[in-house]
Amino acid sequence: MANYVGQLYVMLIGLAVTPLYLQYLGAEAYGLVGFFALLQAWMNLLDVGLTPTLGREISFARGKINGFDNFRKLLKSFELIFIVLGILVFLGIYIVSGWLAVGWINAEQLEFDIISYCIVLMGGMIGIRWLAGLFRSGINGLEDQVWLNIANIILMSLRFVGGLVLLAFISTNVRHFFEYQLLVGLVELLVLMAHFYKKLPPSTAPIAVVSFHLESVKRVVPFALSVAYTSGIWILVSQMDKLVLSSVLPLAEFGYFSLVALLLAAIAGLTTPICIAVQPRMTYLLSNGQEEEMLALYRAATQLVTLVAMSVSVMVALFSETLMYSWTGDRLAAAWAEDILFWFSLGSGVLAVLSFQYYLQIAHGKLKLHILGATISVVIDVPITIYVALNYGALGAGIALFVFRLFWMLVWTPIVHHRFAPGLHMKWLINDVLIIALTVALMALLMRALFPLIPELSRVLTFVTLIIMGLIVMITSGLSSSFIREYFMRVRCA
């Protein structure tokens, strides 16, 4: 619940503030904000699997006697690696900032020196947020999620509301906006680092503040490289369309596409709290030999994610233009995004369910099968994405994304289940996914037929109405989940 409160706050404040960013900055300058999100995603390739590895190792250490002795050595080694790589990333972005400003970004109004300077600031923010992510992963591995969500609420308020105050009352210069975001990123790093070390259990052996322990790193290299490889493939698959479109589309239209991407991130964000809570607990249960309990948790979490992700993604798809206009107040953005958002939204819903087979493999600490599947998927998907994005634009990319993710879920997930949970797949697919997804689709279509939106409604009332309709779809469809029915039966009996 703490995860949901924190995630919903971050999502809602982002959705509330973004249209105002667009208003104060303009479409082109807001396009730079979208380009920063894209650049940060691609720079995660250099993480080489260290952040998720640290989270898994701290979860594993909690289940072992003196487990934190080795963990602290690993932590110090990872910190040193992140600091060095962060500096290299900043220098690299600084060197290519001029080329990106001229040779990649299609700006019509913003001057070259402004774009180049903002890209340099992006490099600094990426390095700082990167290191902060290491401590965030550690706090999550300690399952101190209540504090983490309180901190996220405060930090995101500084980032979004503070940025809005800057634009509304001080300056609408995009350079000042990115300078402020860099300052907030530094505050975030210091807060997360201080709390992580405060909560970290002590070790029996002292360790230097700055140190590197090769043996500790070598022990986790196979797992980290497996995660790095698959994460790299995931970035190729999920960000290739955005990379191509950032060069093909005018910067103003890429700003509109960034609005679509933000809505898609909100869909993913609604299921993230479940995944954050479930993944370390699955690892912990397996480390104690409780595989049956782990699989029960896996199935229950799948049902919750399917219900939440499909409810939101289907509603967004069916009301894409209305939602975009009621949110932004920009009819050009709404008309541009209508069909594009439909397909990307459905693809995001499928992706949320598809991701669970990865969490199962992470819990077992065995990623060979995932590496194989990721390799096959990138060989098929990336060339198609590049071709479609170049020739058919954002709409073609959205259709291709949805079709491939649906195909991959139906083909690859049974292979994973056969390896890690024999006999589970058909029960998982039918009871935990399909029944819920079909119920959601039928309820959403029924809602659109019975309650057509009135054009005369104000933007605020239209937006609130869409949220209420979505909640009705989610609540009524929740009855199709066996986990939810059993939970309420237990509560009622108690």
Secondary structure, DSSP 8 states (H G I E B T S, - for coil): -HHHHHHHHHHHHHHHHHHHHHHHH-HHHHHHHHHHHHHHHHHGGGGTTHHHHHHHHHHHHHTSTTHHHHHHHHHHHHHHHHHHHHHHHHHHHHHHHHHIIIII---SSS-HHHHHHHHHHHHHHHHHHHHHHHHHHHHHHTT-HHHHHHHHHHHHIIIIIHHHHIIIII---HHHHHHHHHHHHHHHHHHHHHHHHHHS---SS---SS---HHHHHHHHHHHHHHHHHHHHHHHHHHHHHHHHHHHS-HHHHHHHHHHHHHHHHHHHHHHHHHHHHHHHHHHHHHTT-HHHHHHHHHHHHHHHHHHHHHHHHHHHHTHHHHHHHHH--HHHHHHHHHHHHHHHHHHHHHHHHTHHHHHHHHHT--HHHHHHHHHHHHHHHHHHHHHHHHHHHHHHHHHHHHHHHHHHHHHHHHHHHHHSTT-HHHIIIIIIIHHHHHHHHHHHHHHHHS---TTS-HHHHHHHHHHHHHHHHHHHGGG-HHHHHHHHHHHH-
